[in-house]
């Protein structure tokens, strides 16, 4: 199979492990299995909780013609709390040197923007959340293309009706699009937009990011602005946030930190500084420690669940990629 087309197919699947094992290849079609096993302990307010998880994925590729290939991908995540298991990806598509078109359960387009600052082993991404159609979702018709340093993504999510008993609900639809460009001098930047739904599902979002890599040092910034329906205020409100990130690699150890600040309806929704250290024993195995300084204030009358969201958190992890 054309090696350039294989590289494009793999690059289009963000969650594919770099160490995925190819178990079949007849020169035209191939099948790879990959994933991770990750033991994670979360410590909040003196309590230790098991946040461990396993991800398993399967990717198949086949060459349709000299310049066209087909791809199918499936990934499921199993968590220590069994009820939280979920399918993360289920899609198939057709691609060429001009890009890959897929349909199914797949990523939206703003992930390539939030990736600028979402760099930590456990915490981070406090202010860069994506609305539904720009995040991983089903009923999703998506395109991704890579052209040198330019990456372009666009997707459209169809409305989905579901009837449970006598109740019919409609899952929100909409679209998102984004582009990033990486220059040879270490500077990269990106811009994206998303829009979805109406009434209680209404939301729109603009995200912009920039980064600079110099040797073992990486710094980035992200700005997030939009509107979303707020169930407490029962109306569409403004959402505004920013995030800063930095990383330094020293041998096999990487130190990262992020700061996120977000306001919704002129009220503080996120205000957190996180730091972590990850040691890579080899390409397959790593250990990390991560601490999140949560600077949101607990308020009188808060229920236990909301109060817990204002606490600091320490996380310890061991991760094996396969």
C-alpha positions, 0 to 999 in steps of 0.5 A: 500500500502507498506509504504516503497514504498510510501516513495520512490515514494514521495522522487523521486518527488522533487517538491511534497509538504510535506503537500500534501493532500491525497484525495483517498486511497483504500489500493492499490491506492492513489491520493494526491494533493499539491502545493504552492501559493507564492506572490513575489515582485521583486525590481530592480533599483527602479521598483517593479515587481510582480513575484507571482506564484502558483504551483498545482500538482497531484500524484497518486500511485498504488501497482502492486505487493508486491514489485512493484508500479506505479506512475504518477505525474503532476505539472503546474505553473501559474505566474502573467505574464500569458504568462509564465505559464508552465507545470513543470512535466508530467511523469509516472513510475514503481518503487521498492525498487531498484529505480524508472524508469520514462518517460516524463517531469522530472528532469535530474540528476544534480539537486541533486548536485546543491541542495547542494548550491541552498538553498535560498528562492529566490536568489542564484544558480548564478554559478551552472546552469545545461545544458539542459539534466541535468535539467528539460526537456521532452522526458526524460527517468530517473532513481533514487534510494536511498540506505541508505545514497546513492542516484543515478540518471541517465537519457537519453534525446532523440532527438526531431524533431519539424516542425513549418511551413516549418522549422524543428528543433531538440531539443538536446538530451544527458545524465546525471548521478550523485550520492550523499552520506550522512554520519552519521557525517553530511558530504555529498558529490556528483559528477555528469556529463552531455553531450549533442548535437553537433554543436550549442547545444554542451555542457558538464558539471561536477559538484561536491559538499560537505556539512557539517551539525552541529546542526543548522549550514549548509555549502556547496561548489560546483564546476562547470566545462565544455564546451558549445557553445557560440553564441557570440563567435560562438564556444564551450568555457570553462565554470568554476564556483564555489558557496559557501553557508551557513545557520543558523536556529534560532528557526523558522527563517532561515538565508541563504547566497550564493556566486556564481562566474562563467566565460564563455570564460574567461569572467565574467558571474556571480559574486553575493552575496545573503542573505535572512531570512525566518520565518516559522510561521508553516509547511504551511506558511512562509515569507521571504526577500532576497537581491542579491548584483550583482557585475557584471559591466555594460559596455558601449553599453549594451542594457537595458535588459543586463544592468538590469542583472547587477543590485542588486535586493530585493525580498519580499515573502509570501508562503503558501504550501498545 
